[in-house]
């Protein structure tokens, strides 16, 4: 364990951590004014928090323009470069982790799905406090094992808050996505129910699996998408049967999107409790 202190950078380094699952290799803060855009791979899992200024983060084949309140994630699989976007430079702090549980932790926390994300000061308050403590810290006077545990606890707390925020965003995005799926599906059925459409075809057109869509639709509408499609067709059939009494039942079935007269009559009787002919003759009463 040692601490590097220079004019524009303070870094806590611990390459022989007593923890194997999830260990803090280093954490620190830096103000960088020079540009180095040569892409490199990093050995560990790193999260940077931009605290001042603006910069550019290149990750694999994507470029992100970042400023204060933005954070970016680096994993060993990423080819990255990052640098200030102006002569004034930018400042950031970071945590650098390794261990056999890093992939699992980053995956479950949502960090593997978000190369960049927004954070607030409250998310990194413990990191900032420990960085301030490093300015006055004398390693020769402390229990280093205890301090290592403190550092690990700080990083886990920071990542836990970030994970909660990312999951909230994901849940919110999932709700918006699901609402959009349902809106598109209902619009699709309402506009095409007289055609020879199927739920499988609908799912293919809106690019969603049938199992997921059926669960989502049924939970929201209290009926399956197939039941909703049939109910739209039966409702329309009732209107046609009474408005154009000269139409044959087979023609009504065809106009409402049923594949056969037998299928139409079976579905109609199940829904209305009488045959199409009985419904027409009784004027729907």
C-alpha positions, 0 to 999 in steps of 0.5 A: 500500500502506498500513496502517490502525491504529485501536483495534479494527481493523488493516487492510493495504490494497493496491488497486494490486496488481502481480498481476492473476490473484489479488491481495490487496486487503486483510487485517486483524483487527477486534473489532466491538461494534455491530450493522449488519444492513443487507444489502450487496454486496461487490466482492471475494471475502472469507473471514472467520475468527471468532476470538472471540465469537459473531455472525450471518451473513446470506447471501442468504436464509440465516442462520448463527449462528457462533462461534470456529472458524467461517469465512464466505465472501462473493463479489460475488454475495452479499447479506450482513450480519454482526454480533455477537449479543451486547453483548460483540461478536466478533472476526475476521480476514479476507482480501479478494481480487480478480482474474480468477482469483478465481472459478476459484480459489474454485470449485476450492478448494470455497469457492463451495460452502461459505458457512460452514465450520470451521477450526483455528488451524493453518489461519490461523497465517501470517495471524495472524503477519503481522497481528502483524507489521503492529503493528510494521511501518514501510512506509517501511523495507521493499521494498513489492514484496517484501512484496506477494509475501509477503502474496500467498504467505501468503493462498495458503497459508491458502486451500490449507490450507482447500481441502485440508480442505474437499475432505477433508470433501467426499470423506468426505461423498461416501463417506457419500452413496454408501454410503447410495445403495447401501444404499437400492438393495439394500434396494429390490431385495431387497424388490421383486425379485418386482415388475415393477421396472426399474433405471431405475425404481429410479434414479428412485425414489432420485433418482440418474442411472442411469449414476452408479448403475451405475458405483457399484454395479458397483464395489462389488458386482462386478456390475451392478445388472441382474445383481444383480436377475436373480440375486435372481429366479433364486435365488427361482425355484430355491426355488419350483421345488423347493418347489411342483412343481405350479406351471407354469413361466409362473407361476414366471416371473410370481412372480419378476418376469420379464416373460415365460416366454421371458425367464425361461427364457433368464436361468435357463439362463444362470445355472444351466446348465439349463432350469427344467424340467431343474432341477426334474426333477433336484431341482437337482442 
